[in-house]
């Protein structure tokens, strides 16, 4: 149930009299030596907002502002190195840039840095460092960090296994709208881990995850319908939910869907 590394380019807009959210305004500001203008110009090239997308120009501009101490520029540059957009994919370079972003107060950089230690991407895999950065991210309000930290407590990796702690972190992630957290919290109720077993609550949480587009939530809800746990047993609904999970690429959903067709 562990979440994959989530890398998001923050859509930060700085607007003044020149309206730096537009290409013309951002270019004029950048040409006049305004670092925020150069950052926004890089973002515009990166996203292809009103112009042809150009990763190479975005890289150049992000590098310029990062070298001048802009943590957001370092973060976005790290995303591009991680994804191999405009540059050769380089996890080590991405890790270094996320480190700069994290130290500069960009909390999502801390979360991504934790994920790189968690996965062993660009660094030697290290659960303890992953915990450290996930905690910093979560304490700073980053929901991804809270979810990933919950998974670590759930699995007992880098920390002693602690289901009540995982539950609190999943709830925090749920409150932030992180759909995968609903599924993981549902599993705790479904299995009675750190909470009193409650199939009704589990089914409700799986439904929220499934409705939010999370395939594992659909699969888990399908199991509830197949077994009649927390819901009235319905193989028809179970098959529909397994099919939905299958369509989202979850192999076990495809297997169960096929079995119910027999």
Secondary structure, 3 states (H helix, E strand, C coil): CCCCCCCCCCCCCCCCCCCCCCHHHHHHHHHCCCHHHHHHHHHHHHHCCCCCCCHHHHHHHHHHHHHCCCHHHHHHHHHHHHHCCCCCCCHHHHHHHHHHHHHCCCHHHHHHHHHHHHHCCCCCCCHHHHHHHHHHHHHCCCHHHHHHHHHHHHHCCCCCCCHHHHHHHHHHHHHCCCHHHHHHHHHHHHHCCCCCCCHHHHHHHHHHHHHCCCHHHHHHHHHHHHHCCCCCCCHHHHHHHHHHHHHCCCHHHHHHHHHHHC
